Amino acid sequence: MPRIVQIITTVNDRQKAEEIGRRLVEERLVACCQVTGPVRSIYRWKGGIEEADEWYCVMKTKEALYHMAEAAIRGLHPYEVPEIIALPVPNALDDYTAWVEKETI
């Protein structure tokens, strides 16, 4: 079975979050994307403390597709420095892992 990862990004607009998820699923770079929010983010940016409502995108894909998915997210993302991180999934239902494999390139 291939190794799978969860890719997480946040964005300040629900429609943009859904656009990112939809595009990556259409391109088969991820098997699915869950959009949730809003969440309140408090962070440092350019010397100050900022606050914003954001939407989470949690995507599942093969580890081997991470860099292609990252590039696609980066191209669609409105932030100067977006959060784009991948978390390994050390254990998953075999049928789920097979589904991720089948639904991605």
N, C-alpha and C positions, 0 to 999 in steps of 0.2 A: 504494500500500500504506500502511496506517496505521503509525504509529510504535509500536514496542512497548518495554516496560520490564520489568525484573525488580524485583519488590518483595521486600525482605528484612525479616524480623522474627525475633526470637529469643524463646523462651519456656522456662520452667524445667520443663516437663512434656511428655513425648511425646504423651500423649493430648490435651492442650490444643492442641499444635501440629497434630496431625492434625484436630482439630475445626475449628480456624481454616481450614486448607486445604480440608477437605471442604465447609464452609459457603460459602466464597467460590467454589469450583468449582460447587456446586449453584446458587448465585445468579447464575452466569455472569459474575461480576466478574473472575475470572481463568480462563485456559484450563487451567492445571495448577498444582499445588503439589508441590514436592519437600521432604520432611522428612528431615533428616540430623542425626546427632549420636550421642551428646552431644559437645559441645565445652566446653572449660573457658574461662570468661570471667573476667577480672580487670579490675575497674573501680572508679572513684571514685563513691561515693554518699553524700550527706548528710554530707560531711566525713571519711569513712573509706574504706578500701580494702576491697572486697568480692570474694569469689570464689564462683562458682556453675557447676554444669553446666547447659548450656542446649541446646536443639534449634533448628536453623536451619530456617526455612520460606523457600523461594525460589519465588516465584510469577511467572508470566508473564501479561501482560495488555497491552491497548492503553494508550498514554499517556493518552488521554482518560478512562480509567476510574480513574486513580490516586486521585483524591480520594474517589470512592465506595468503592473498595477500602480506602483508609486508614480511613475512617469505620467500615466493617464490622470491620476488624481491631481498631481501638480499642475498639469495643463488646464484643468477645469476649476481649480481652487482659487478663490478670490484673495486669499491671504498672502502677504509677502513671505512669511515663514509659517506654513501650515504644519500642524501636528499630523504626521503620518508615521505611525508606528506599527510594527508587526509583533504579535505575541505568538510564540509557538503553542501548538496544541499537542501536548505529549501523549494524550490518550483521547480517543474518540470512538464512538460506535463504528464498527467496521462498515456497516451499511451506509452510514453518513459519510465517511471518508470516501467510499466508492462513489457516492452521489456527487461529492465535490469534484472528484476526478472526472466523472462523466460529463459534468456541466461546464467544465472549463476547457480551454484549449490545451 
